[in-house]
């Protein structure tokens, strides 16, 4: 008997696979392919399938050759009897993976059995039929239904059926860590290598090649890709996951996809949501409601409500300890509100578990912050006798899709949201009830045998849906992006909910102040350059790296020691220069072969991951500058000229965030909206007590209006430097104040000096501030 022209007396080679076109003609085997079964790891033994009748061999093999549904089925649709490991009535035939031409491993069949138990599998035929016949498909189902892992695989099968002639598959997520986790899981389930056929793209990290046909990415990364490929011609299917979160990037992406779909009828757009989509989302693409596929999830075993008026924080911690003492199996997810609550709950549980009887097993609190990757254990890790307690907050409901060990959910029922006020250009923090959809998402994590504890009364009326972020966020970056898309030929965005008019006007005004717009309201040359950077417009103008805080939060007893460590890096000119000192010291540690950089960060209470992110972002920004052929000057640490240049760069982007100490005691008057705030205690200036020797004029990076009314990341400037760098039309629009009068006097003196210089017969040109300001702008 032969297999594809191969006889047992000759070696089996890639040539025999190509003879029957099991690999596309363009699919040349990579060097890594030959050892691929070993790369799949333990448990990935190659399986030899058998058949009684060799005459059945040919059509069965053809169905695996990339011709989707020659027999109406893909390998993932084979009957369970065919996949049974106990079935021994077959004769030697290799069952090959339709995507890479290699034999399936034993792990593929194990995972396939688990996948077929997911609720989404009951809707596969309906989904594939909708994808084949229509351009738009809408599907809703909670995290554990398998929507985020299975739908992209089926879309890849659809694209394979037409030999990827319309492009590959991309699936968006709102969290980078979730994009990575899903890509790893899907590559495992499809029995192919991560970074080759399946990959991911997140900020500062790309793991894919030109052969990648299924890619996970964050929604903002796909938007940035549209600047160079506005019609997304690389893709045949675009999947927008977590559409129920209504983030700014997701809403903008959906609005642009409507325009793209009109110009590309062959493109398929799939909308995935945890809850039933909003009618506005269903009407977006065609003007009439699209039919939606809804995945029914099993009911949770038990739901309990709180009827007491106790603090949700204390009640949640008491419940965790009671669950652990009950010895009922299963992990716990606790939904709190703020990062501070998460950290405090973690510290309290770590302290309390020391007094628990050893016979109860270990209690392991795990803090899962929304924007900090790597805080979750790798999915599939078994906890053993340890009960894990995941402490998290909104919008992390989809983070736990791969954890079958969760049996308990504790829901505080409220969340923290930032609402941007365009008038004062700052965010307000609002604690408000979660939506009914979020409540259901949290409940479903407990599973059919679990328990959900809702720390609020049953009669409480929750909002029906999440308020769109685009209506309460700073949309300056979004407006800059849409202006860039006009240049790319995609000028109209069909918003599901239109942005706040006041926020839109403020965004245009800010871009005008930053010289990103010309006199006609189009992007200027400066605006085009700014749009190339993955930064907020002010940071792009400043051309400084934006990264998470490089400081860790020390325990209470270690705060004095942490303050002493920070003193070693403080710079007299302000916090921005202190951050430069920290980064410079970190780079020196990296270059020292005897320096353990992780221990160095730990010793000085710095975040190692944040400093690595800053380093990666600096490299990306430098590459961008070189790509668009802008000069990059070498750093000149320690010289006065370098300090002046950094301040000028900061003022070029942050001239709208300047404040003055009006009484000499640390009460800073913010020029743009007349609010008074104090410098944050963690600032180098904030540590001064009594408040003597504080700078009169400062530039600040952030104003936390609702939390503590503090200015964060502060640098000393002079009013002369401010006048030199700010646009004059911005100055004239400032509200009247004593501080504005002081600046007006400086401007008047400068104008007089310029007039004198013009009348002067000096041959050397004067270095007047007006011309210098124009050059910098």
Buried (B, 14 or more C-beta within 10 A) or exposed (E): EEBBEBEEEEEEEBEBBBEBEBBBEEBEBEEEBEEBBEEBEEEBEEBEBEBEEEEEBEEBBBBBBBBBBBEEBBBBBBEEEBBEEEEEEBEEBBBBBBBBBBBBBBBBBEBBEEBBEBBBBEBBEEBBEBBEEBBBBBBBBBBBBBBBBBBBBBBBBBBBBEEBEBBBBBBBBBBBBBBBBBBBBBBBBBBBBBBBBBBBBBBBEBBBEEBBBBBBBBBBBBBBBBBEEBBBEEBBBBBBBBBBBBBBBBBBBBBBBBBBBEEBEEBBBBBBBBBBBBEEBBBBBEEEEBEBBBBEBEEBEEBEBBEEEEEBBEBBBEBBBEBBEEEEEBBBBBBBBBBEBBBBBBBBBEEBBEEBEEEBBBBBBBBBBBEBBEBBBEBEEEBEEEBBBBBBBBBBBBBBBBBBBBBBBBBBBBBBBBBBBBEBBBBBEEEEBBBBBBBBBBBBBBBEEBBBBBBBEEEEEBBEBBBBBBBBBBBBBBBBBBBBBEBEEBEEBBBBBEBBEEBBEBBBBBBBBBBBBEEEEEBBEBBBBBBBBBBBBBBBBBBBBBBEEBBBBBEEEEEEBBBEBBEEBBBEBBBBBBBBBBBEBBBEBBEEEEEEBEEBBEEBBBBBBBBBBBBBBBEBBEEBBEEEEEEEEEEEEEEEEBBEEBBBBBBBBBBBBBBBBBEEEBBBBBBBBEBEBBBBEBBBBBBBEEBEEBBBBBBBBBBBBBEEBBBBBBBBBEBBBBBBBBBEEBBEEBEEBEBBEBBBEBBEEBEEEBEEEEEEEEEEEEEBBEEEBEEEB
